[in-house]
Amino acid sequence: MGDRVLGPYRQGQEVELPFWISTHLVGMGYAKLKDEDQLTTKSLSTTHYRETLPGLRDLPKLPKSFYFKLRRLLKDLKAQEAKDRVMGRELDKALGLARDIVGIRIRKIANLAASGEHPPELTSNLTAEEVALFERVRKQVDSWRKEILGRDSDR
């Protein structure tokens, strides 16, 4: 990569790298991702099923790089759709599942942030992006609560 040398690696050797580096190497044709490292419409459907289980108020744990992989899956499906119109159905399915998953998780995160409870185990299943959202919503709710109830609202 440019003036940098990666390695020494042998062809076919399995190497663990940060996801953004491996994605770049795959894009350049120097590497392939393992199948279990990729998000597919099928695995997205499984995630959707777990998120929509009736009575489940907790947030199921997602892989750290879930949203990165989701964006990449949608981007890849859009690119494939441009070449093959049949892929439009696959893209529509993935978009529908993704919207549902994101919507469900946003609602759960907002409820969690508004609850006033903030023990670490409540947020342990959140991805980095979700923790950032949780913190923003929590701060907004706390600020609003203090504005409405006064400074002594923590009691």
Helices and strands as residue ranges (DSSP letters): H 19-27, G 35-37, H 41-51, H 66-83, H 87-114, H 120-123, H 128-149, G 151-154
